[in-house]
Amino acid sequence: EAQVTQNPRYLITVTGKKLTVTCSQNMNHEYMSWYRQDPGLGLRQIYYSMNVEVTDKGDVPEGYKVSRKEKRNFPLILESPSPNQTSLYFCASSLFQGGTEAFFGQGTRLTVV
Amino acid sequence: SQQGEEDPQALSIQEGENATMNCSYKTSINNLQWYRQNSGRGLVHLILIRSNEREKHSGRLRVTLDTSKKSSSLLITASRAADTASYFCATGPTGTASKLTFGTGTRLQVTL
């Protein structure tokens, strides 16, 4: 089954404790991206990757890092999480860059206290 | 930055009625897509309409696109309780830009 898998689904952490949210897709898609969703603000892109070893900033990249060492994986790293990073995070992939159908993971609800 | 703005923000209808949601956007697009999100879950792609198309159908969904007005509408006919969800439009870029840009969504409630 074609899917994008994120882990964990829920995470509560403390300020400053490094964390990684994993994302994996099994569709051989070139393009992957991370979004955060906040009430009233819709989905905002954090980072994206057009292929292995090619990543770039989206609209709200501050406080986040990503890597793309393999085509299928695109982890999101919060080196020093802060409460304003409490949000619902989604990983998405698509065959090519952003103008094609995007497949979304189930989301990671992160709370930073 | 948000490209699409959905209208209305919230819509409540009864089962069997039609639901219409609108999306307006600001810049030129290659395509426009509609997604559905059930509460707190991932978005699911519904339909894509290209900039040179005016109307597209998929089951109970009908999408129109008016590039001169920079607007699109999503019609769900004969709605069901299972259609209760948030609906987002997303614009696909032209040129070398590389991302979909989402609006803030319309929350649809379908009651029995």
Contacts between the chains, C-beta under 8 A, distances in Angstrom:
chain1	res1	chain2	res2	distance
A	4	B	42	7.6
A	31	B	98	7.5
A	33	B	99	6.7
A	35	B	102	7.8
A	40	B	104	6.7
A	41	B	104	6.9
A	42	B	2	5.9
A	42	B	88	7.1
A	42	B	102	5.1
A	42	B	103	5.9
A	42	B	104	4.0
A	42	B	105	6.2
A	43	B	43	7.7
A	43	B	88	7.2
A	43	B	102	4.2
A	45	B	99	5.4
A	45	B	101	7.9
A	48	B	98	6.4
A	48	B	99	6.0
A	50	B	98	6.3
A	56	B	98	7.6
A	58	B	99	6.7
A	59	B	1	6.1
A	88	B	40	6.9
A	90	B	42	6.0
A	90	B	43	7.1
A	92	B	43	7.7
A	97	B	98	4.3
A	97	B	99	7.7
A	98	B	92	6.2
A	98	B	93	6.2
A	98	B	97	7.3
A	98	B	98	5.0
A	98	B	99	4.0
A	98	B	100	4.8
A	99	B	30	4.8
A	99	B	31	5.8
A	99	B	92	3.4
A	99	B	93	6.1
A	99	B	100	7.4
A	100	B	48	7.9
A	100	B	92	7.4
A	101	B	33	6.9
A	101	B	45	4.7
A	101	B	48	6.1
A	102	B	33	7.8
A	102	B	35	7.9
A	102	B	43	7.5
A	102	B	45	6.5
A	102	B	90	7.7
A	102	B	100	6.0
A	103	B	45	7.2
A	104	B	35	8.0
A	104	B	42	3.7
A	104	B	43	4.5
A	104	B	44	7.2
A	105	B	42	5.5
A	106	B	41	6.0
A	106	B	42	4.8
A	107	B	40	6.6
A	107	B	41	6.5
A	107	B	42	5.5
A	109	B	40	7.2
